[in-house]
Amino acid sequence: MSTLPVVAAVDGSDDSRRALDWAVAAARRRGAPLRVAHVRHHSAWTQPGAPVVVPPPPKDDPVLADVRARLADTEDPPDTEYLALDGAPGALLPELGAEAQLLVLGSRGRGGFASLLLGSNGLTAARDAECPVVVVPRPGREVDDTFPAGPGPRVVVGLKVDGPDDATLDLAFTEAALRGARLQVIAAYPWPIQTWVSPGDLAAPVYDQRAIEHETRTLADGFLAPHRTRHPGVAAEPLPLPGDAAALLVAASKDADLVVVGRHRRRLLVPARMLGSVTHAVLLHAASPVAVVPPPPAEE
């Protein structure tokens, strides 16, 4: 297991306290140190003649003091380092992922609009950080409860059978193994398949849904095979399901321990980093914590 720290981004909000609790548990499971980071968004610019607002020194940072008090009441806390940084959170938070095995933050911070489901810092970190980013949502998100979840702890991962992502599967298997959880692998396929005949006309599908489902399951089992070998204790269940991948993953998030999704790979004609539409939708609407996994550097 990596000795890199689990990083928790805090700002004194209830959302960041939930993220801190999640990060503490993750560090314990991984046998990793914890790094608690507070990015203080202070600006040195003032109007002429006005006093300059200077942030308190790190040892007197009230947000970090609150975290110290919170961890003092925690049984068997991990080795913890405290870090106070001054600057723009959207720029500094992703940089913290360069020397971390996980970066954990709440779905929203203290700023922004109360109606936002996910703050800009969460989106930026998930898009730009070099390590997996876990976003812990606020409790009470309602999702479709018709998904066959089953009993016991559960990790959910999305698998695109025409473009599998080994880094995403690896994190999902690792988290399931650390938690003693089942792994549900959502492999979505489009259905019904419509064929355009002429403008305004659609032909009836000529595909056999059972054949498509069987082929999707066969491909999924093939991609899962090496990960099953590395994690023999993880019961991985491929679920080939018709419909929209984002909607299926959001529905599966109800009562899940974690949903794992991959970040969009860079393309020749789209070189900028992007989350991808499925990952974006899952971050906005999932009821469970969501881990966004970056592609390996070679694919970036």
Secondary structure, DSSP 8 states (H G I E B T S, - for coil): ---S-EEEE--SSHHHHHHHHHHHHHHHHHT--EEEEEEE-------TTS-------GGG-HHHHHHHHHHHTSSS---EEEEEEES-HHHHHHHHGGG-SEEEEES--SSS-TT-SS-HHHHHHHHH-SS-EEEE--TT------S---SS-EEEEE--TTS--HHHHHHHHHHHHHHT-EEEEEEEE--S--EEEETTEEE---S-HHHHHHHHHHHHHHHHHHHHHH-TT--EEEEEEES-HHHHHHHHTTT-SEEEEE-B---SS--S-B--HHHHHHHHH-SS-EEEE---TTT-
